[in-house]
Amino acid sequence: MILFHFTSRQLLPKVKQEGITKCSVPWLLLKNGKTRMMQGVQWLTASDDFDGQFWAIPQMLSAHRMRKTDNRITVAIPGPAQKNVVTWEHFARFHNLEVRHYFETFPDSKHWRIFIGKIPPSWFIETHQNPTYYDLAGLLEQE
């Protein structure tokens, strides 16, 4: 099974060294507008399209103002570990996540996958840099 993980240029060296281990999934919407996060699960996608990752809009989901689509890692999930991969829809419905309906509005959510556990770097096939450049600092000045 081939899936993809997108990450910023700042985080890529650590991800290549340690694997995909630090992701979390929105679990609960809090009254203050923030979300409680579930640890130990990793975000992947079946889409390799750099420009089709609508979850990565910096003002919405990137707390550290990093461009989360700077790099795409191609991940080969070995046969025995494929049982740990579920669609976002299945995961959200199974856990009755309050955020499910919000995230289903993203056009790319049909491609989202959740891996339960950690993904070692030995499963990485290749890494590609996003060919589209934009100045994130320039976006911050507009806010």
C-alpha positions, 0 to 999 in steps of 0.5 A: 500500500502506497500512501503519502505524508506531507510535512514542512521543510523545518520538520523534514530532517527530524521526520526522516530520522525518527519516522512519522511519530508526532501526528495527532488527530482532532478529537473534541471541539472545546468551547473556547474554539480550540480542539483537543487532540488524540496522540499516537495516530498518524495522518496520511493521504492517498493523494500525491497532489501538493496543491490538493491538500486543503487541510494545510491552509496555514492560517487554519491548521499550522500553529507554527506557521510552517508550510505543511506541504513543502515536502511529500514523503512516499510511504510503503505500508508493508502487508502486516501493518496495513491493518493499522490503516483506516480511512478518516471517515471510518476512524471519525465515525468509529470514535464518534468524533465531534469534528467529523462533520467539519472535516468532511467539508474539505474536498480532499478528506476522501483521500485521508488515511489514519495510521494507528501507531508509528511509521518508521523511516525504513518505510519511506520510499522517496521524498519530493519537494513542492515545486511551487514556492511562496513566501510564507513571511509575506502572508504573515505580513498581510494578517 
